[in-house]
Amino acid sequence: MAELVLYHLPGACSRVTMTALEQVGTDYADRAVNLMRGEQRTPEYLSVNPRGKIPALLVDGRLLTENAAIVWWLHTEHPQAGLLPAADAWERAQQRSDLFWVSSVWHPSVRANMMPIRWTTGDPAPVRERGKQLIAPLLARLETRLAAQPWWYRDGWSIIDTYLYWCYTTAEEGEYDLSGLDHIADHRRRVAEHPAFIRAIAREDAARRKMS
Ligand SMILES: N[C@@H](CCC(=O)N[C@@H](CS)C(=O)NCC(=O)O)C(=O)O
């Protein structure tokens, strides 16, 4: 079995990869990278991941970055784990499309809203506002979809649900008001009750205690 080391930060988007690892049920070590202290820019961390981001997964010493790519690799290695259940090649292609879409459209919009100072050296307020404008139609679309089915895919939980959960809860941390989005509120409860998510949160809590 490969030796896995996850570089992460409790509460950050690395929670998606951590939940995927928990769903797979494989052994892995986790190392917290304190982004608030700029540890992602230290020579030590850049020697692990020159891109200076989390999550980063070392697989027998080889580096894999990007939530979408890590999740896809885990799914390919452990298809029985149910990270991305699919009936055929078309559904698999659709899942890849959805992963790329959450990663390249939702994720940056949420970050603009929650962490506007990463996007401008000037006044962060308009960037935050623009993030909110970009998030609004995404949330409206999600709300409509979840009115018809409890999970992103009709047949049940997938790691996309966890990724979407991270996006909308992070938007809320950026003071995006989620009230009135009742189907998203229900989805939020369901995702939070998922066993792999509960284990990931427990592991994040343990990492948080070690950091402080
Ligand atoms: N597209 C990347 C985004 C990774 C990312 O932006 N991670 C943030 C934490 S959520 C980070 O490492 N930020 C540190 C920085 O930008 O300096 C992925 O999905 O893995």
The ligand as an SDF file (V2000), in Angstrom:
LIG
                    3D

 20 19  0  0  0  0  0  0  0  0999 V2000
   -7.4620   24.8010   -7.0990 N   0  0  0  0  0  0  0  0  0  0  0  0
   -6.7710   24.4430   -5.8780 C   0  0  0  0  0  0  0  0  0  0  0  0
   -6.9090   25.5750   -4.8930 C   0  0  0  0  0  0  0  0  0  0  0  0
   -5.9790   25.4060   -3.7410 C   0  0  0  0  0  0  0  0  0  0  0  0
   -6.0080   26.6200   -2.8420 C   0  0  0  0  0  0  0  0  0  0  0  0
   -6.2020   27.7660   -3.2930 O   0  0  0  0  0  0  0  0  0  0  0  0
   -5.7700   26.4020   -1.5460 N   0  0  0  0  0  0  0  0  0  0  0  0
   -5.7430   27.4870   -0.6070 C   0  0  0  0  0  0  0  0  0  0  0  0
   -6.4300   27.0910    0.6970 C   0  0  0  0  0  0  0  0  0  0  0  0
   -8.1780   26.8200    0.4540 S   0  0  0  0  0  0  0  0  0  0  0  0
   -4.2920   27.8260   -0.3070 C   0  0  0  0  0  0  0  0  0  0  0  0
   -3.4440   26.9720   -0.2760 O   0  0  0  0  0  0  0  0  0  0  0  0
   -4.0210   29.1160   -0.0960 N   0  0  0  0  0  0  0  0  0  0  0  0
   -2.7230   29.5660    0.2540 C   0  0  0  0  0  0  0  0  0  0  0  0
   -2.2730   30.7160   -0.5790 C   0  0  0  0  0  0  0  0  0  0  0  0
   -2.9390   31.0070   -1.5880 O   0  0  0  0  0  0  0  0  0  0  0  0
   -1.2660   31.3090   -0.2350 O   0  0  0  0  0  0  0  0  0  0  0  0
   -7.3460   23.1320   -5.3160 C   0  0  0  0  0  0  0  0  0  0  0  0
   -8.5480   22.8750   -5.4840 O   0  0  0  0  0  0  0  0  0  0  0  0
   -6.6050   22.3420   -4.7200 O   0  0  0  0  0  0  0  0  0  0  0  0
  1  2  1  0
  2  3  1  0
  2 18  1  0
  3  4  1  0
  4  5  1  0
  5  6  2  0
  5  7  1  0
  7  8  1  0
  8  9  1  0
  8 11  1  0
  9 10  1  0
 11 12  2  0
 11 13  1  0
 13 14  1  0
 14 15  1  0
 15 16  2  0
 15 17  1  0
 18 19  2  0
 18 20  1  0
M  END
$$$$
